[in-house]
Amino acid sequence: MSKVPRIIIASDRSDSGKTTITAGIMRALSKKMKVRPFKAGPDFIDPGYHKIATKNPSINLDLYIMGKENVLKSLVKYSKNYDISVIEGVMGLYDGINLDYSTYQLSEVTKTPIILIINCENIGSTAGAIIQGLKIYGNAKIEGVIFNKIGSNTHYEYCKNSVKDIKVLGYIPFSKDLNIPSRHLGLFTVEGYDPENVISITSKLVEQYVDLDSIIEIANNTDNININIDENNNNEKPNKIAAIAYDEAFSFYYYENIDRIKKSYNIEFFSPLSNEIVENADFIYLGGGYPELYLDNLEKSQNTKNWLNKMINNDIPVLAECGGLMYLSKTIENEQNKKFQMAGIFDIDIKSKGKLTIGYTELLALEDSFLANKGEKIRGHEFHVSYPIEVNEKKFVFKNMKGKGIKNGYDGVLSHNTLATYSHFHFSIVEKKSVF
């Protein structure tokens, strides 16, 4: 049994100010105690804001991809030695696949109380009806509410007086200084935008207008979690090297994935944008991100591309997810129809921007790979606006039971020991594979 003081911060919808206020709460709490941030769902962007707010890495909790047991294990493992765990929800409280895999279900599985953020910019007393509906609909464990974009004391009183049986923890005044810029995949990543000013302003507003002591009390009044976690007491230093691409173009990684790689490898980060390489790498990981914003630089990264070709031809295992797949393809064509030469490992041409593809995937392995054995099913998610305009690869590793994939419902192309997919994966589902 593990004692984990914890809360989930949720809302009725996206664009409620949830990430900004969550980061502000995390920063304000961090002045009093040690805070571990978490993020519900398959999100690579919001965790960056959490880390800046707390100076601690944020851990993803995704019921669909990881399963209940792995979610509970990660929550307990990464909450150890922290005073409070703050979990930011995803989308609206009940949004998922129907009610499954939603913030609500995460609250139920982890027995975590919910604090709602309600954007009151265009409502007053109706806030109470929204909150009551959210509570009654699934008998959700809503223990508190914070109002966002309050215009005046009178506005706050209307909102506050409309709430029944749930503690109003305060509000955030309307401010034009609290907007974080967005683009096609969500908020700007912290690699391309510094949110420190917004987080600092929000945390000061939280300290002034929100009852932090009650938030701590709600978090402390939680049930213990009954789950056994595997403590890895192996102090043997890894003698292999994992090269991980990390810069403004490649930044979509789960922290826990990096943590799991550390069990078997010494990690060295490299930047394709800076034309870097890692000598003697035993495993290479090219994650997702925004390669479409840096096509000119990536085309000029000949040193990195030559190195990747050499390593791949020498059968070094390489995993390329989404943006990594794009970089290993033949060309990427921008919105002005100009083509940029990429690494050319796979005979695929990609258009940089089209319709947003976002959602969970389930993949049936058609042959063995270091992610799954033939006949196994693994889960992941897709998150991109690029799309293939020509695919001359004939063989695919996975058939999509759910999701779009690379071509005609198939995902995963293989060259030597290099696997490239549009799906992103969480390594808790593949931890027994030798490459990890």
Backbone torsions as a table, in degrees:
resi	resn	phi	psi	omega
1	MET	NA	132.3	-177.5
2	SER	-122.4	131.9	175.2
3	LYS	-87.1	118.3	-178.5
4	VAL	-131.3	93.4	174.0
5	PRO	-61.1	127.4	-169.8
6	ARG	-159.0	153.8	172.5
7	ILE	-141.0	156.3	169.0
8	ILE	-113.5	132.0	175.7
9	ILE	-103.4	119.7	-172.9
10	ALA	-130.8	177.8	177.3
11	SER	-151.4	178.4	178.3
12	ASP	-85.1	-13.9	-176.9
13	ARG	-165.3	169.1	171.1
14	SER	-71.0	167.4	179.3
15	ASP	60.3	34.3	177.7
16	SER	-97.1	-5.0	-172.8
17	GLY	91.1	14.7	-174.2
18	LYS	-60.3	-47.7	-177.6
19	THR	-65.6	-44.5	-179.1
20	THR	-61.3	-47.1	-178.0
21	ILE	-71.1	-37.3	176.3
22	THR	-59.4	-46.0	178.4
23	ALA	-62.4	-38.2	177.3
24	GLY	-64.7	-40.7	177.0
25	ILE	-65.4	-43.6	178.8
26	MET	-59.4	-44.6	-180.0
27	ARG	-64.5	-44.0	-179.5
28	ALA	-63.2	-42.0	178.7
29	LEU	-67.8	-33.3	-178.2
30	SER	-64.5	-19.5	176.3
31	LYS	-76.2	-14.8	-178.2
32	LYS	-109.4	-28.4	-170.1
33	MET	-158.4	177.4	179.8
34	LYS	-91.3	119.7	-172.7
35	VAL	-110.1	130.4	171.5
36	ARG	-105.3	118.5	177.1
37	PRO	-86.6	147.7	174.2
38	PHE	-134.9	158.0	176.2
39	LYS	-132.8	126.8	175.7
40	ALA	-73.6	139.0	173.6
41	GLY	86.6	179.5	-174.4
42	PRO	-89.5	72.9	-173.3
43	ASP	-116.9	129.3	178.1
44	PHE	-103.6	-12.6	-170.8
45	ILE	-95.1	-53.1	-177.4
46	ASP	-57.6	-37.6	178.9
47	PRO	-56.9	-27.8	177.0
48	GLY	-65.0	-36.8	176.8
49	TYR	-68.6	-38.2	177.7
50	HIS	-61.2	-42.7	-177.5
51	LYS	-65.2	-40.2	177.6
52	ILE	-64.8	-37.1	-178.8
53	ALA	-68.5	-37.0	-171.7
54	THR	-112.9	-16.8	-172.1
55	LYS	68.3	16.3	177.0
56	ASN	-124.0	140.9	179.4
57	PRO	-60.8	145.0	178.0
58	SER	-96.7	140.3	-173.9
59	ILE	-110.8	132.1	178.5
60	ASN	-81.1	141.6	175.5
61	LEU	-126.2	106.3	-176.3
62	ASP	-127.7	111.2	-175.7
63	LEU	-66.2	-35.5	-177.9
64	TYR	-68.1	-50.4	-174.6
65	ILE	-77.7	-43.1	-172.0
66	MET	-90.7	-29.1	-173.1
67	GLY	84.5	159.6	-174.1
68	LYS	-60.2	-45.3	-175.8
69	GLU	-62.7	-45.5	179.9
70	ASN	-67.3	-33.4	176.1
71	VAL	-63.2	-47.2	179.9
72	LEU	-63.8	-40.4	178.4
73	LYS	-62.5	-43.4	-179.6
74	SER	-66.9	-39.8	179.2
75	LEU	-61.4	-46.0	-179.1
76	VAL	-70.1	-45.9	-176.8
77	LYS	-59.4	-47.1	-173.3
78	TYR	-87.6	-6.6	173.3
79	SER	-88.4	-14.6	-177.4
80	LYS	-58.9	132.7	179.8
81	ASN	71.8	14.4	173.9
82	TYR	-112.3	150.9	-176.7
83	ASP	-81.2	-31.2	-178.4
84	ILE	-153.3	142.9	176.0
85	SER	-112.5	127.2	-178.9
86	VAL	-116.6	118.0	-176.9
87	ILE	-106.2	120.5	173.3
88	GLU	-86.5	129.3	178.6
89	GLY	-73.6	-176.9	-178.0
90	VAL	-127.9	136.4	178.8
91	MET	52.2	-143.3	174.6
92	GLY	-82.6	164.0	-172.8
93	LEU	-53.3	-41.9	-174.1
94	TYR	-101.9	7.9	-175.5
95	ASP	-82.6	130.7	177.7
96	GLY	-173.7	-131.8	168.1
97	ILE	-100.6	98.4	-161.0
98	ASN	56.2	-124.5	177.4
99	LEU	-92.3	-11.2	-176.6
100	ASP	-72.2	146.8	174.9
101	TYR	63.7	21.6	179.2
102	SER	-90.1	172.0	173.3
103	THR	-59.7	-38.9	177.4
104	TYR	-57.7	-48.8	-178.7
105	GLN	-66.1	-35.0	176.3
106	LEU	-62.5	-39.6	175.5
107	SER	-61.3	-42.0	-179.5
108	GLU	-66.8	-45.9	-177.6
109	VAL	-65.1	-41.2	-176.7
110	THR	-93.6	-2.5	-179.3
111	LYS	53.6	49.2	-176.2
112	THR	-109.2	129.9	177.9
113	PRO	-68.6	150.5	-175.0
114	ILE	-107.3	136.6	167.9
115	ILE	-114.6	122.8	-177.0
116	LEU	-88.7	141.6	167.1
117	ILE	-107.2	120.0	-179.8
118	ILE	-118.2	120.1	177.2
119	ASN	-76.4	113.3	-176.1
120	CYS	-104.6	20.8	-175.3
121	GLU	-55.5	-39.9	-175.4
122	ASN	-118.1	17.2	179.1
123	ILE	-138.7	165.8	175.1
124	GLY	-130.8	-100.0	-177.7
125	SER	-65.4	-19.7	176.5
126	THR	-61.0	-22.0	177.7
127	ALA	-54.2	-40.2	-179.5
128	GLY	-62.4	-38.3	179.2
129	ALA	-66.9	-40.5	178.2
130	ILE	-62.3	-45.5	-178.3
131	ILE	-65.5	-44.0	179.9
132	GLN	-62.9	-41.0	178.6
133	GLY	-63.7	-41.5	178.9
134	LEU	-63.1	-37.4	-179.3
135	LYS	-71.7	-46.6	-174.8
136	ILE	-71.2	-36.7	-172.5
137	TYR	-52.6	-45.3	-179.6
138	GLY	-124.9	14.7	-174.4
139	ASN	52.6	46.4	-174.4
140	ALA	-69.5	151.5	-178.6
141	LYS	-82.1	60.2	-179.4
142	ILE	-85.1	117.1	-175.0
143	GLU	-109.3	-11.5	-178.9
144	GLY	-165.3	163.0	179.1
145	VAL	-141.1	142.2	174.7
146	ILE	-123.4	128.7	178.6
147	PHE	-89.2	139.4	178.0
148	ASN	-112.5	151.7	177.5
149	LYS	58.9	50.8	176.1
150	ILE	-83.8	129.8	-173.4
151	GLY	-89.8	-21.7	-176.8
152	SER	-166.0	170.0	176.5
153	ASN	-62.0	-38.1	178.4
154	THR	-63.5	-43.7	176.9
155	HIS	-58.0	-44.8	179.2
156	TYR	-62.0	-42.3	-178.9
157	GLU	-64.3	-39.8	176.0
158	TYR	-58.8	-47.8	-179.2
159	CYS	-64.6	-47.3	-177.2
160	LYS	-62.3	-45.4	-176.5
161	ASN	-69.3	-14.5	-179.8
162	SER	-83.8	-10.1	-173.3
163	VAL	-91.7	134.1	179.5
164	LYS	-117.7	133.7	168.2
165	ASP	65.6	9.9	176.7
166	ILE	-130.3	137.1	-175.9
167	LYS	-74.4	127.3	173.6
168	VAL	-85.0	119.0	-172.7
169	LEU	-94.2	-4.2	178.5
170	GLY	131.2	-158.8	-175.2
171	TYR	-156.0	166.7	173.2
172	ILE	-117.0	121.7	179.7
173	PRO	-64.4	153.3	174.8
174	PHE	-62.0	131.7	179.1
175	SER	-152.6	131.9	176.7
176	LYS	-73.1	-12.4	-177.5
177	ASP	-81.8	-3.2	-174.0
178	LEU	-102.5	12.0	-180.0
179	ASN	-86.6	130.1	174.8
180	ILE	-104.4	130.0	-177.3
181	PRO	-64.8	149.2	180.0
182	SER	-123.0	162.6	169.5
183	ARG	-145.0	-161.1	-164.4
184	HIS	-64.4	-24.1	179.2
185	LEU	-105.5	14.3	178.3
186	GLY	119.7	-153.4	179.2
187	LEU	-60.9	154.9	172.7
188	PHE	-58.3	139.9	173.8
189	THR	-71.0	154.5	-178.6
190	VAL	-70.5	-13.9	175.8
191	GLU	-71.8	-25.2	-178.3
192	GLY	-113.0	3.1	-177.7
193	TYR	-157.1	134.3	-179.5
194	ASP	-98.3	108.9	-176.9
195	PRO	-89.2	10.9	-173.5
196	GLU	-55.4	-42.1	-177.5
197	ASN	-63.0	-45.1	179.5
198	VAL	-64.1	-43.7	-179.8
199	ILE	-63.6	-42.0	180.0
200	SER	-63.2	-46.1	179.0
201	ILE	-62.5	-45.2	-178.5
202	THR	-63.6	-41.1	-179.0
203	SER	-63.8	-36.5	177.9
204	LYS	-67.7	-37.0	175.8
205	LEU	-67.4	-38.8	175.7
206	VAL	-60.0	-47.4	179.4
207	GLU	-60.7	-32.8	-176.5
208	GLN	-84.0	-35.4	-169.2
209	TYR	-118.6	-5.6	-176.5
210	VAL	-117.7	142.9	-178.3
211	ASP	-83.2	87.4	-178.8
212	LEU	-65.8	-35.1	180.0
213	ASP	-60.9	-37.9	178.5
214	SER	-70.2	-34.4	175.2
215	ILE	-61.9	-44.2	178.3
216	ILE	-63.2	-39.9	179.2
217	GLU	-63.7	-43.1	177.4
218	ILE	-60.8	-43.2	-179.0
219	ALA	-64.9	-38.2	-178.8
220	ASN	-73.0	-24.5	-177.4
221	ASN	-90.8	55.7	-178.5
222	THR	-122.7	154.2	178.8
223	ASP	-70.7	151.2	171.8
224	ASN	-66.2	155.4	178.6
225	ILE	-104.7	125.3	-177.3
226	ASN	-98.8	91.3	178.6
227	ILE	-152.2	139.1	176.5
228	ASN	-92.9	130.9	176.6
229	ILE	-111.9	146.7	-179.3
230	ASP	-81.2	113.5	176.7
231	GLU	-87.6	116.5	-179.8
232	ASN	-87.6	102.0	-178.0
233	ASN	-96.0	14.0	180.0
234	ASN	-74.5	109.1	-178.1
235	ASN	-93.4	7.1	-178.9
236	GLU	-69.2	127.5	-177.3
237	LYS	-73.8	128.7	177.7
238	PRO	-61.2	145.9	178.7
239	ASN	-113.2	9.8	177.8
240	LYS	-110.1	159.8	-177.0
241	ILE	-117.2	130.0	171.3
242	ALA	-106.0	123.7	177.6
243	ALA	-97.5	122.2	-176.6
244	ILE	-121.0	123.2	178.1
245	ALA	-70.4	127.0	179.4
246	TYR	-150.1	114.8	174.0
247	ASP	-167.6	-164.5	-177.5
248	GLU	-63.9	-24.3	-179.1
249	ALA	-87.8	-28.5	-176.0
250	PHE	-130.0	98.6	-176.2
251	SER	-141.8	5.3	-176.7
252	PHE	-90.3	92.2	179.1
253	TYR	-136.3	140.6	167.6
254	TYR	-75.3	133.4	178.3
255	TYR	-59.1	-39.3	-178.3
256	GLU	-65.2	-32.9	174.9
257	ASN	-60.5	-45.4	177.9
258	ILE	-62.0	-40.8	179.7
259	ASP	-61.7	-40.3	-179.8
260	ARG	-69.6	-37.8	177.2
261	ILE	-61.4	-35.2	-179.0
262	LYS	-61.3	-21.8	179.6
263	LYS	-65.4	-29.9	-174.7
264	SER	-115.4	-13.4	-174.0
265	TYR	-138.3	151.8	161.0
266	ASN	-81.9	131.4	-174.7
267	ILE	-95.8	133.2	171.4
268	GLU	-127.0	121.5	178.9
269	PHE	-85.3	147.1	175.9
270	PHE	-140.0	156.1	-177.7
271	SER	-115.4	111.1	172.0
272	PRO	-60.4	-33.5	179.1
273	LEU	-62.5	-31.0	178.1
274	SER	-96.0	9.1	175.1
275	ASN	64.1	37.4	-175.9
276	GLU	-93.1	161.0	175.1
277	ILE	-137.2	168.4	174.2
278	VAL	-127.7	110.7	179.3
279	GLU	-65.8	144.9	172.6
280	ASN	61.4	30.7	176.9
281	ALA	-69.3	140.3	177.7
282	ASP	-102.4	-12.1	178.2
283	PHE	-157.7	138.0	-179.2
284	ILE	-125.0	133.9	-177.3
285	TYR	-125.6	118.0	177.8
286	LEU	-113.2	102.7	-177.3
287	GLY	-84.0	-173.2	178.9
288	GLY	-84.8	-173.5	179.9
289	GLY	154.4	-135.4	-177.3
290	TYR	-127.1	56.8	178.8
291	PRO	-61.2	-27.5	-178.2
292	GLU	-64.1	-17.4	178.6
293	LEU	-87.5	-6.5	-173.1
294	TYR	-134.2	38.0	-172.3
295	LEU	-64.2	-38.1	-179.5
296	ASP	-63.5	-46.0	178.9
297	ASN	-64.8	-40.7	-178.6
298	LEU	-68.5	-35.4	176.3
299	GLU	-62.8	-35.6	-177.8
300	LYS	-82.6	-3.4	-176.4
301	SER	-82.4	55.3	-172.8
302	GLN	-63.7	-35.1	179.0
303	ASN	-61.0	-45.8	178.7
304	THR	-65.8	-42.9	-178.7
305	LYS	-64.8	-41.6	177.9
306	ASN	-63.3	-42.5	179.0
307	TRP	-61.9	-44.8	178.9
308	LEU	-61.5	-43.9	177.8
309	ASN	-59.4	-43.0	179.6
310	LYS	-63.3	-47.2	-178.6
311	MET	-64.5	-41.1	-179.2
312	ILE	-66.0	-42.3	178.1
313	ASN	-66.5	-21.4	176.0
314	ASN	-92.2	12.1	174.4
315	ASP	68.3	21.0	172.3
316	ILE	-67.0	130.9	179.6
317	PRO	-64.6	131.9	179.4
318	VAL	-132.4	132.2	172.3
319	LEU	-114.6	124.2	-179.6
320	ALA	-123.8	115.5	-178.4
321	GLU	-108.3	122.4	170.8
322	CYS	56.3	-94.8	177.3
323	GLY	-57.8	-35.2	175.5
324	GLY	-64.6	-41.5	174.0
325	LEU	-58.0	-43.9	179.9
326	MET	-60.4	-42.7	-178.1
327	TYR	-68.3	-31.6	179.7
328	LEU	-85.5	-5.3	177.9
329	SER	-76.8	178.6	-176.2
330	LYS	-75.9	-52.7	-179.6
331	THR	-141.8	157.2	168.7
332	ILE	-124.6	127.7	-178.4
333	GLU	-102.8	126.7	-177.2
334	ASN	-82.5	-175.4	-175.6
335	GLU	-68.7	-19.3	178.1
336	GLN	-94.2	13.6	176.5
337	ASN	67.7	19.6	174.3
338	LYS	-89.5	132.4	-178.2
339	LYS	-95.9	138.3	178.4
340	PHE	-118.7	134.5	-177.8
341	GLN	-78.7	128.3	176.4
342	MET	-105.4	-156.0	-172.0
343	ALA	-73.4	-23.7	174.4
344	GLY	74.2	22.0	177.1
345	ILE	-70.1	-38.6	-178.4
346	PHE	-117.1	142.7	-177.5
347	ASP	-83.0	71.0	-177.8
348	ILE	-135.2	134.2	172.9
349	ASP	-111.4	134.7	-171.7
350	ILE	-124.0	139.3	172.0
351	LYS	-91.8	134.6	-170.5
352	SER	-71.0	-29.4	-175.2
353	LYS	-146.2	127.8	174.2
354	GLY	-146.6	-141.3	179.3
355	LYS	-75.8	140.9	178.8
356	LEU	-62.6	128.5	170.9
357	THR	-109.3	117.0	-179.2
358	ILE	-145.8	132.4	178.3
359	GLY	156.1	170.1	179.2
360	TYR	-75.0	155.0	175.6
361	THR	-127.5	153.0	168.5
362	GLU	-133.8	125.2	-170.6
363	LEU	-119.0	130.9	173.8
364	LEU	-95.6	122.0	-178.7
365	ALA	-73.6	122.8	178.3
366	LEU	-89.9	-15.5	174.3
367	GLU	-156.4	169.9	-178.0
368	ASP	-69.8	143.3	170.6
369	SER	-150.5	177.7	179.4
370	PHE	-78.8	3.7	172.0
371	LEU	-101.1	-32.7	-177.4
372	ALA	-160.4	152.8	173.8
373	ASN	-87.0	156.6	179.9
374	LYS	-53.4	131.9	179.6
375	GLY	93.1	-15.6	177.7
376	GLU	-79.4	155.1	173.7
377	LYS	-113.6	136.3	175.4
378	ILE	-130.7	155.8	-176.6
379	ARG	-113.3	150.3	177.1
380	GLY	-156.7	-154.4	175.1
381	HIS	-154.8	154.9	177.8
382	GLU	-110.4	146.7	-174.6
383	PHE	-161.4	84.4	-175.4
384	HIS	-161.2	159.7	173.1
385	VAL	-112.2	-8.1	176.7
386	SER	-76.8	164.5	175.9
387	TYR	-157.0	150.6	179.7
388	PRO	-73.3	134.5	174.3
389	ILE	-102.7	-20.1	172.8
390	GLU	-151.9	128.2	179.9
391	VAL	-126.7	112.1	179.2
392	ASN	-104.8	5.2	172.2
393	GLU	-71.6	134.8	-174.9
394	LYS	-99.5	-18.9	-172.6
395	LYS	-120.4	133.6	180.0
396	PHE	-122.3	146.9	-176.4
397	VAL	-84.9	-30.2	-174.8
398	PHE	-128.2	147.6	167.6
399	LYS	-105.5	129.6	179.8
400	ASN	-76.4	112.9	169.1
401	MET	-81.2	-27.2	173.1
402	LYS	-143.2	138.3	179.0
403	GLY	103.8	177.1	-169.0
404	LYS	-96.6	-48.4	-178.9
405	GLY	77.7	-159.9	-177.5
406	ILE	-89.0	-45.6	-175.9
407	LYS	-153.9	127.0	172.7
408	ASN	51.8	38.2	177.6
409	GLY	79.9	20.3	176.2
410	TYR	-122.5	145.6	-179.3
411	ASP	-135.5	159.8	175.0
412	GLY	85.8	107.8	173.1
413	VAL	-113.4	149.2	-171.0
414	LEU	-127.5	133.0	172.1
415	SER	-136.9	117.6	-172.9
416	HIS	55.7	-116.2	179.4
417	ASN	-112.9	29.6	-179.2
418	THR	-108.2	125.2	179.7
419	LEU	-116.0	125.9	179.7
420	ALA	-125.3	131.1	-175.9
421	THR	-138.1	159.3	168.1
422	TYR	-82.7	-20.0	177.7
423	SER	-76.5	145.6	167.9
424	HIS	-100.1	149.2	-175.9
425	PHE	-128.7	155.3	172.4
426	HIS	-109.4	126.7	-169.0
427	PHE	-73.8	-4.7	174.1
428	SER	-62.0	-22.2	-179.4
429	ILE	-90.9	-7.8	-177.8
430	VAL	-130.3	19.2	-170.4
431	GLU	-64.2	-20.6	-177.8
432	LYS	-85.1	-5.3	178.7
433	LYS	-72.6	146.4	-170.6
434	SER	-65.1	-31.5	-176.1
435	VAL	-65.9	-24.1	179.3
436	PHE	-100.4	NA	NA
